[in-house]
């Protein structure tokens, strides 16, 4: 666990969990994002998890990691949050997740399996919660399972089917789910662009919202913002590959920081 605690930390301090991509590290995500610099201004804590797998990918394939309190990488990250609350003055009521590629996949998994922990998420070039499931995948295996059908954008479901899948990972939960930002580039050849629409289908069902409008060239030229009320927004980057550059200030506004 790597954690950044600014000198002007708020009491209690909001927590952002910033989750790296495959082949990445906590240190690389620290260096290649501005969350820590913004923490110096805003007084929040940043947790940078480091994948234990051989290739640096997160386990979003095993039933264990996909399911509430079952274990795996997702539970390990939640344990980090609990540790930061207990030992660094973190605010358990203001915890947020963000990540790129494999980290974006984990962001959506955390939103589905631990909606009681996370209040919002921002997923950069990921896939829907549960899309990367691989039958027989085990938590802790050296190389987490890889689902080619999902990666290639060939796994499609209805809004209801996606929503039911997310709800199945926390049986009996009747509380609110995190509000979500979903980012994807149209030229993504690693986790294909079709996953953008599938993610929006999933979270629109979970959050019980429908699309109200599209806004061109937002938050910058070439991006289209799709608004589903106050709890779900998509950003499609025309011609953007894998993965979408991090938009930290947009994330912080979404998190209310």
C-alpha positions in Angstrom: 0.0 0.0 0.0 1.3 3.4 -1.0 -0.4 6.5 0.4 0.1 10.2 0.0 -0.9 12.3 3.0 -0.6 16.1 2.4 0.7 18.4 5.2 -2.5 20.3 5.1 -4.7 17.2 5.4 -8.3 17.9 6.2 -9.9 16.4 9.4 -11.3 14.0 8.5 -9.7 13.8 5.0 -11.5 12.6 1.9 -9.8 9.6 0.2 -9.1 9.0 -3.5 -8.0 5.5 -4.5 -6.0 5.9 -7.7 -5.6 2.5 -9.4 -2.9 1.8 -12.0 -3.1 0.1 -15.4 -1.6 -3.3 -16.5 2.2 -3.3 -16.5 1.9 -0.2 -14.2 2.8 0.4 -10.6 1.6 2.6 -7.8 4.7 4.7 -8.2 4.1 5.2 -11.9 0.5 6.2 -11.4 1.7 8.7 -8.7 4.2 10.2 -11.2 1.9 10.2 -14.2 -1.2 11.8 -12.5 -1.8 15.0 -10.7 -3.8 13.7 -7.8 -1.0 14.1 -5.3 -0.3 17.7 -6.4 -4.0 18.5 -6.1 -4.1 16.8 -2.7 -1.6 19.5 -1.5 -4.1 22.1 -2.5 -7.3 20.4 -1.4 -6.2 18.4 1.7 -7.4 14.9 0.6 -5.5 11.6 1.0 -4.5 9.5 -2.1 -4.1 5.7 -1.9 -2.1 4.1 -4.7 -2.6 0.3 -4.6 0.1 -1.8 -6.3 -1.1 -5.0 -8.0 0.6 -8.2 -6.7 0.3 -9.9 -10.1 3.3 -10.7 -12.3 2.1 -8.4 -15.1 0.7 -5.7 -12.9 -3.0 -6.3 -13.9 -5.8 -6.4 -11.3 -8.0 -9.4 -10.7 -11.4 -8.5 -12.2 -12.0 -12.0 -13.4 -12.5 -14.2 -10.3 -15.8 -14.5 -8.5 -13.9 -13.8 -5.3 -12.7 -10.4 -6.4 -16.1 -9.5 -8.0 -18.1 -10.3 -4.9 -18.7 -8.3 -1.7 -16.5 -9.3 1.2 -15.3 -12.5 -0.6 -11.6 -11.5 -0.8 -9.3 -10.9 -3.7 -7.8 -7.7 -5.0 -11.0 -5.7 -4.5 -11.2 -6.6 -0.8 -7.5 -5.8 -0.4 -8.1 -2.3 -1.7 -11.1 -1.9 0.7 -8.7 -3.0 3.5 -6.4 -0.2 2.5 -9.2 2.3 2.7 -10.1 1.0 6.2 -6.5 1.3 7.2 -6.3 4.9 6.0 -9.5 5.8 7.9 -8.2 4.2 11.1 -4.6 5.4 10.9 -4.4 8.5 8.8 -7.6 10.3 9.6 -9.5 9.4 6.4 -13.1 10.2 6.1 -15.1 6.9 5.6 -18.0 8.9 4.2 -16.0 10.5 1.4 -14.1 7.7 -0.4 -13.7 7.7 -4.2 -12.1 5.4 -6.8 -10.5 6.1 -10.1 -8.2 4.2 -12.5 -7.0 3.6 -16.0 -7.4 0.5 -18.1 -7.1 -2.4 -15.6 -7.5 0.2 -12.9 -10.7 1.4 -14.6 -12.0 -2.1 -14.6 -11.3 -2.4 -10.9 -13.0 1.0 -10.3 -16.2 -0.4 -11.8 -15.8 -3.6 -9.8 -15.3 -1.7 -6.5 -18.4 0.4 -7.3 -20.4 -2.8 -7.8 -19.0 -4.9 -4.9 -18.5 -2.2 -2.4 -21.1 0.5 -2.9 -21.2 0.9 0.9 -17.6 2.1 0.8 -17.2 4.2 -2.4 -19.3 7.3 -3.1 -18.2 7.9 -6.7 -15.9 6.5 -9.4 -14.2 7.7 -12.5 -13.3 4.9 -15.0 -10.8 5.6 -17.8 -11.0 3.1 -20.6 -12.4 0.2 -18.7 -15.2 -2.4 -19.1 -18.5 -3.0 -17.3 -18.5 -4.6 -13.9 -18.3 -8.4 -14.3 -17.6 -8.2 -18.0 -14.1 -9.7 -17.5 -15.2 -12.7 -15.5 -13.4 -15.9 -16.4 -14.8 -19.2 -15.3 -12.3 -20.9 -13.0 -10.2 -17.8 -12.4 -8.8 -17.8 -8.9 -7.9 -14.9 -6.7 -4.2 -14.6 -6.2 -3.1 -16.4 -9.3 0.1 -15.1 -10.8 -1.6 -13.7 -13.9 -5.2 -12.7 -13.5 -7.7 -14.1 -16.0 -8.2 -12.3 -19.3 -11.5 -12.2 -21.2 -10.9 -11.7 -24.9 -14.6 -11.5 -25.7 -15.0 -8.6 -23.3 -11.8 -6.9 -24.3 -12.8 -7.0 -27.9 -16.2 -5.4 -27.2 -18.1 -8.6 -28.2 -19.9 -9.1 -24.8 -23.2 -7.3 -24.9 -26.2 -7.4 -22.6 -29.3 -5.5 -22.0 -29.4 -2.7 -19.4 -31.3 -4.9 -17.1 -28.9 -7.9 -17.5 -25.9 -5.7 -16.8 -27.7 -4.1 -13.7 -28.7 -7.5 -12.4 -25.1 -8.7 -12.7 -23.8 -5.8 -10.6 -26.5 -6.3 -8.0 -25.7 -10.0 -7.8 -22.2 -9.2 -6.5 -23.7 -7.8 -3.3 -26.8 -9.8 -2.5 -29.3 -8.1 -0.2 -27.8 -4.6 -0.6 -30.5 -2.0 -0.7 -28.5 1.2 -0.4 -27.3 3.7 -3.0 -24.6 3.0 -5.5 -21.7 5.3 -6.4 -22.2 8.0 -9.0 -20.0 7.2 -12.0 -17.9 8.9 -14.7 -17.2 6.6 -17.7 -14.4 7.6 -20.1 -13.5 5.9 -23.4 -11.7 6.6 -26.7 -13.2 5.7 -30.0 -9.8 4.4 -31.3 -9.2 2.1 -28.4 -7.8 -1.2 -29.7 -7.0 -2.8 -26.3 -10.4 -2.6 -24.6 -12.7 -1.8 -27.5 -14.9 1.2 -27.7 -18.1 -0.9 -27.5 -17.4 -1.3 -23.8 -18.2 2.4 -23.3 -21.9 1.9 -24.3 -22.1 -1.4 -22.3 -20.8 0.4 -19.2 -23.3 3.2 -19.6 -26.1 0.6 -20.0 -25.0 -1.1 -16.8 -24.7 2.0 -14.6 -27.8 3.7 -16.0 -29.8 0.6 -14.9 -28.0 0.4 -11.5 -28.5 4.1 -10.8 -32.0 4.2 -12.4 -31.3 7.1 -14.8 -31.7 7.7 -18.5 -29.7 9.9 -20.9 -31.0 13.4 -21.1 -28.6 15.0 -23.5 -25.2 15.1 -25.3 -22.8 18.1 -25.1 -20.2 18.4 -27.8 -16.6 19.4 -27.2 -16.8 18.9 -23.4 -14.6 18.9 -21.4 -12.4 19.7 -24.4 -12.4 19.6 -28.2 -13.2 16.2 -29.6 -14.9 14.8 -26.6 -18.7 14.3 -26.3 -20.3 14.4 -22.8 -23.4 12.2 -22.3 -25.4 13.2 -19.3 -27.6 10.9 -17.4 -28.8 13.1 -14.6 -26.6 13.9 -11.6 -25.2 10.4 -11.0 -23.9 9.2 -14.4 -21.9 11.0 -17.1 -20.0 9.5 -20.0 -17.1 11.1 -22.0 -16.4 9.8 -25.4 -13.0 10.9 -26.9 -13.1 10.9 -30.7 -9.9 9.4 -32.1 -8.5 8.8 -28.6 -6.8 5.5 -28.1 -5.9 3.4 -25.0 -6.2 4.9 -22.6 -8.0 8.2 -22.2 -5.7 10.8 -20.5 -6.6 11.5 -16.9 -8.8 14.6 -16.3 -8.1 15.2 -12.7 -9.9 18.4 -12.2 -13.1 16.9 -13.8 -12.7 14.0 -11.4 -12.4 16.3 -8.4 -15.4 18.3 -9.4 -17.3 15.0 -9.7 -16.2 13.9 -6.3 -17.1 17.2 -4.8 -13.6 18.0 -3.7 
